Amino acid sequence: MIPLDVQNLSTCLGKKNLHDHLSFQMTSGEILGIVGGSGTGKSVLMAVILGLVPFTTGRISILGHRQQDLFKQDLFPQKIGVTFQR
């Protein structure tokens, strides 16, 4: 099972397209760093994965479950940690 699977993710905030068909997978035990310039969508990507910001198109799976289903059914796994800069 792939702990995090993001496929063809697109995120728009207003008229700004932050992510355009972004795809990646994170395997068990892997540490993933997201780097980029200011305003490129790094924090928004984390917020999208956590369900805090809606995405426009694509699919996010966490531990084999659709991200949207985890929040609707209050099944979000407690094995995920995220640290924001603030």
C-alpha positions as CSV (number, residue, x, y, z in Angstrom):
1,M,0.0,0.0,0.0
2,I,1.2,3.5,-0.9
3,P,0.8,5.8,2.2
4,L,0.3,9.0,0.0
5,D,-0.7,9.0,-3.6
6,V,-1.4,12.3,-5.4
7,Q,-2.5,12.0,-9.0
8,N,-3.2,14.8,-11.6
9,L,-3.9,17.3,-8.8
10,S,-4.9,20.8,-9.9
11,T,-5.6,23.6,-7.5
12,C,-7.0,27.0,-8.3
13,L,-7.5,29.8,-5.9
14,G,-9.5,32.5,-7.5
15,K,-8.0,32.9,-11.0
16,K,-4.6,31.7,-10.0
17,N,-3.7,28.1,-10.9
18,L,-1.3,26.8,-8.2
19,H,-1.0,23.2,-9.2
20,D,-1.4,21.9,-12.7
21,H,-1.7,18.1,-12.9
22,L,0.7,17.4,-10.1
23,S,1.4,13.7,-9.4
24,F,3.7,12.0,-6.9
25,Q,3.7,9.1,-4.5
26,M,5.3,8.8,-1.1
27,T,6.4,5.3,0.0
28,S,6.4,3.9,3.6
29,G,9.3,5.3,5.7
30,E,10.1,8.0,3.1
31,I,10.7,11.6,4.2
32,L,9.5,14.0,1.6
33,G,10.6,17.6,1.4
34,I,8.7,20.2,-0.7
35,V,10.9,23.1,-1.8
36,G,10.3,26.1,-4.0
37,G,10.1,29.9,-4.1
38,S,7.8,32.1,-2.2
39,G,4.2,31.9,-3.4
40,T,4.6,28.7,-5.5
41,G,2.0,26.7,-3.6
42,K,4.0,24.6,-1.1
43,S,1.8,25.4,1.9
44,V,-1.4,25.2,-0.2
45,L,-0.4,21.7,-1.3
46,M,0.0,20.6,2.3
47,A,-3.4,22.2,3.2
48,V,-5.0,20.4,0.2
49,I,-3.6,17.1,1.2
50,L,-4.9,17.6,4.8
51,G,-8.3,18.6,3.4
52,L,-8.1,22.2,4.6
53,V,-8.3,23.6,1.1
54,P,-10.3,22.1,-1.8
55,F,-8.7,21.0,-5.0
56,T,-10.1,21.5,-8.5
57,T,-9.3,18.1,-10.1
58,G,-7.3,15.0,-9.4
59,R,-7.1,12.3,-6.8
60,I,-5.5,12.1,-3.4
61,S,-5.3,8.7,-1.6
62,I,-4.0,8.4,2.0
63,L,-3.3,4.8,3.2
64,G,-5.4,3.4,0.4
65,H,-8.5,5.6,1.0
66,R,-9.7,8.6,-0.9
67,Q,-8.8,11.7,1.0
68,Q,-12.4,13.0,0.8
69,D,-13.8,9.8,2.2
70,L,-11.5,9.9,5.2
71,F,-12.8,13.3,6.3
72,K,-16.5,12.6,5.6
73,Q,-16.4,9.4,7.7
74,D,-14.1,10.8,10.4
75,L,-11.5,8.1,9.6
76,F,-8.5,10.3,9.1
77,P,-5.5,8.3,10.2
78,Q,-3.5,9.5,13.2
79,K,-0.2,8.4,11.6
80,I,0.3,11.6,9.7
81,G,2.4,14.6,11.0
82,V,2.8,17.9,9.3
83,T,4.9,20.9,10.5
84,F,4.2,24.3,9.0
85,Q,6.7,27.2,9.3
86,R,4.3,29.2,11.5
